[in-house]
Each structure stands twice: as C-alpha cells, then as structure tokens.
Amino acid sequence: MSKRLGVIWDADPHTIAKIAILKNYLHAWFRILGKTRHGQTLLYVDGFAGPGYYKNHAEGSPLAALNTAIGALEDLGPTCSAREIHCAFIEKEKLRFEEMREAIEPFVGRPSLGVTRVHGEFVEGIAEVRSLVPGPFRGEGPLFVFADPFGGTGIPFATFAECMQAESAELLINLDADGIGRIFAAESNNGRDAQLDELFGSDCWRERLTARGDMKRLSVQILDLYKERLRTLPKVRFIWSFAMRGKGDVLNYHLVFASKHQLGLMKMKEAMKQIDGSGAYSFSDAHVNQHALFQTDDATVFAEELFRRFDGEEVPMEEVTLFALNETPFVNAKAMLSVLDESGRLQVQAHPGKKLRAGSFPEERIRAIRFGRFATTGRQAVLGL
Ligand SMILES: C[S@@+](CC[C@H](N)C(=O)[O-])C[C@H]1O[C@@H](n2cnc3c(N)ncnc32)[C@H](O)[C@@H]1O
C-alpha cells in the first residue's frame, strides 16, 4: 500500500466530483431498473472500493452507492418489482478492506439490499462475486461494474469483456491514460509488454500507439484505442469518455463509460451535467483542446465536429444520433443540427408520409440528413415537403 496516502486519505475536488457523478448515475439506475426488472437482482460491483470514506468527505464510492441504494428502495417502496439491489465491493489492501468492511456494516441485513465484501484483487474478486450472485452475469438482471484503480494496471480487458457478455452490463472505468502512457514509454521494463497486452486484451497497441515522445498525443491514442477495443464487445454501441482535470488544467484521468443501451448513456450524461464545474475541476473532451464540456457555446464547437465527420454524405438519422451520444456531450443531435441548419450546411430527409417543421429535428420523423454546403436553410432545407 502506498505510504504516501495511508489507509484513508483526503479526496481532491475531482474525486468528490467523480463520486457525485457515480451517485447521480446510480440514483437513476436503481430507480429505473428497480421498477422494471421484475424478480431480478440489480448488481452493482465496485472493483476498487477503497476504505469507504475520505478524511475530508463522508462518502467514498462504497458509502455513496449504499446510501443511494437505500434512498432508491425507500422511494420505490411497493413499486419496486426487482428482487433486490445487490452491491459488491472488492478491495485488495487489507487495512483498507477492514476499514471499508466496518464502514458499510450498518447496511448489512437490510431488506431488499444485498451486500458482498471481498478482500482481494479485482480479477479474483469479480470471479467470487460471480459465483455468489451469478444471475446478472448470465443476463438475468442488470450488472454495473465500476473500476477505479490507481494507475493503469490491474484492469485486464478480458475481465471487462467477460462482464460485458451479459445482456444488460455496463462499465464505468477510470482510465489513467497518462499512467498507461508512462508504462508504454518505459520500453526497457521487462513486464511492460505483458502489462499492455493485458490492458488492451491483445497486442494491438504495438501498431496503434505511435506517438512516442509526445505524451499528450499518446494519451489520446491510448484512450481512442481503448474505446475501440470496448466497441468490439457484443452489442456495446454506446461508449463515451470525458477527461477530468484538476487545478491548472492538469489532467487527472478519463472516465470511460460503456453500455449496450442508449438510455444508459443518456443517463450518464445527465449525471455529469448535474455536477457543478466550480473551477476546482473541469470536464473536457480529449479531442477538443482546452475546451471544457457543458459550456454554453458547446453546440457551435461540436457542430463543426459533426460537419467535419459527415461533410458530403447522406447519413441515416440513427447514425447522427449515435455520433451525438458517443462523441459529444449531448444526448441527441438537435442543437448541433440547428447550428448547421442556420448556416445552410444540411438538408433533412423525412420518413415517407412524415411532416417536419423548419428548424426542428424530431428523430423519429427523420430518415436521413445530408451534409454539405447548400443555398437553402430552414424550411427549404427540408426535402420532400
Ligand atoms: C482510487 S482508490 C478507490 C477509491 C474509491 N473507488 C472511491 O471512490 O472512494 C483505488 C483503490 O483500489 C485498491 N486497489 C489497488 N489495486 C487493486 C486491485 N488490483 N484489486 C482491488 N483493489 C485494488 C487500492 O488499495 C485503493 O484502495
């Protein structure tokens, strides 16, 4: 265990923000699934649980999750149709594990709430949780895995791939792209190749990580490759990451979210938006330099990204929405399409028999968007009227 931090340490503002995002997301996850997953277990696994709380903050991720679960069960009352909410916590350091075990003891034995605590490494811990609560790993109930390690080791891609076999599995990973970049740069380190193979689940990194000596670009390559690897998993179509930066724009880490369900990503974005970027930390996109997410001018900035991606093409509306979800802070493409519409850079193709109003972009009525430079804007840009 790192002597610098000890068993319990002070949380930085970005750590507190990360916990708040997790809480906001779980708030929605427990409530939506608690109502709809009749007779099933909702399983939340915290793979790197820590001691449960911080010196300066009452809730680490374990207490945050359990308080949220209790709140959801109380709110749902008789409308809860799920069998139980089960929260599992894995921690490898003995003293932190003991601290966490004690901190969450008051939650053990409550009705409709299961609690599992595992002292051990993430990989073995997941296997143990799987043997204790197998349903969600077989698709009988939703599974949400939060992996929040220090640095870039201890998170084998194969373990995430196994978890994501389940029909309703989701992941939130704290990906330390800078730390992984440092592993990559240490070419003389004997264990380095095996570490990177394990992290990416193959040796794809040998070809793809080319930005030697340019840590910033390397970090973006690592993040992009990692997301690409997640995209290879069955039905994982919704993947989004955001960088969390501390004071002085120092990058802390990327949170990477992966889901098979559009609603999951929409709720994760809402969970972030509820957090006030007070200046002590900010969210940003790895590709849009120095640009904080969720500023008022975002639609303009990301509209240009959208246009660059599809200029000259006719694109099914579903693909445009997928771009908005996966590549921008928005939950749909409407604000960006408005910006492009106003500058005559799109035409809209409605589904047969569907009418469209100028300047509105209802997803269910639009078949495709054509991107380019046109003489018409607004109503005239709607084809087929
Ligand atoms: C960043 S802290 C977790 C903080 C916690 N998620 C929170 O938000 O309150 C990482 C924790 O993972 C533990 N850890 C490190 N490597 C691990 C591994 N391979 N398996 C399980 N736990 C590990 C560390 O001891 C540490 O407590």
The ligand as an SDF file (V2000), in Angstrom:
LIG
                    3D

 27 29  0  0  0  0  0  0  0  0999 V2000
   -8.6850    5.2050   -6.3630 C   0  0  0  0  0  0  0  0  0  0  0  0
   -8.8580    4.1760   -4.9840 S   0  0  0  0  0  0  0  0  0  0  0  0
  -10.5700    3.8390   -4.9430 C   0  0  0  0  0  0  0  0  0  0  0  0
  -11.4110    4.9370   -4.4520 C   0  0  0  0  0  0  0  0  0  0  0  0
  -12.8650    4.5810   -4.3490 C   0  0  0  0  0  0  0  0  0  0  0  0
  -13.3540    3.9980   -5.5900 N   0  0  0  0  0  0  0  0  0  0  0  0
  -13.6730    5.8050   -4.0340 C   0  0  0  0  0  0  0  0  0  0  0  0
  -14.1500    6.4820   -4.9650 O   0  0  0  0  0  0  0  0  0  0  0  0
  -13.8590    6.0900   -2.8610 O   0  0  0  0  0  0  0  0  0  0  0  0
   -8.2340    2.6420   -5.5400 C   0  0  0  0  0  0  0  0  0  0  0  0
   -8.3560    1.5170   -4.5280 C   0  0  0  0  0  0  0  0  0  0  0  0
   -8.1010    0.2850   -5.1850 O   0  0  0  0  0  0  0  0  0  0  0  0
   -7.2910   -0.5360   -4.3730 C   0  0  0  0  0  0  0  0  0  0  0  0
   -6.5970   -1.4750   -5.2770 N   0  0  0  0  0  0  0  0  0  0  0  0
   -5.4510   -1.2910   -5.9640 C   0  0  0  0  0  0  0  0  0  0  0  0
   -5.2100   -2.3320   -6.7890 N   0  0  0  0  0  0  0  0  0  0  0  0
   -6.2550   -3.1890   -6.6380 C   0  0  0  0  0  0  0  0  0  0  0  0
   -6.6230   -4.4190   -7.2560 C   0  0  0  0  0  0  0  0  0  0  0  0
   -5.8540   -4.9940   -8.1780 N   0  0  0  0  0  0  0  0  0  0  0  0
   -7.7680   -5.0080   -6.9030 N   0  0  0  0  0  0  0  0  0  0  0  0
   -8.5840   -4.4350   -5.9670 C   0  0  0  0  0  0  0  0  0  0  0  0
   -8.2790   -3.2660   -5.3250 N   0  0  0  0  0  0  0  0  0  0  0  0
   -7.1420   -2.6500   -5.6780 C   0  0  0  0  0  0  0  0  0  0  0  0
   -6.3980    0.4360   -3.6520 C   0  0  0  0  0  0  0  0  0  0  0  0
   -5.9120   -0.1260   -2.4270 O   0  0  0  0  0  0  0  0  0  0  0  0
   -7.3350    1.6020   -3.4110 C   0  0  0  0  0  0  0  0  0  0  0  0
   -7.9820    1.4980   -2.1890 O   0  0  0  0  0  0  0  0  0  0  0  0
  1  2  1  0
  2  3  1  0
  2 10  1  0
  3  4  1  0
  4  5  1  0
  5  6  1  0
  5  7  1  0
  7  8  2  0
  7  9  1  0
 10 11  1  0
 11 12  1  0
 11 26  1  0
 12 13  1  0
 13 14  1  0
 13 24  1  0
 14 15  1  0
 14 23  1  0
 15 16  2  0
 16 17  1  0
 17 18  1  0
 17 23  2  0
 18 19  1  0
 18 20  2  0
 20 21  1  0
 21 22  2  0
 22 23  1  0
 24 25  1  0
 24 26  1  0
 26 27  1  0
M  CHG  2   2   1   9  -1
M  END
$$$$
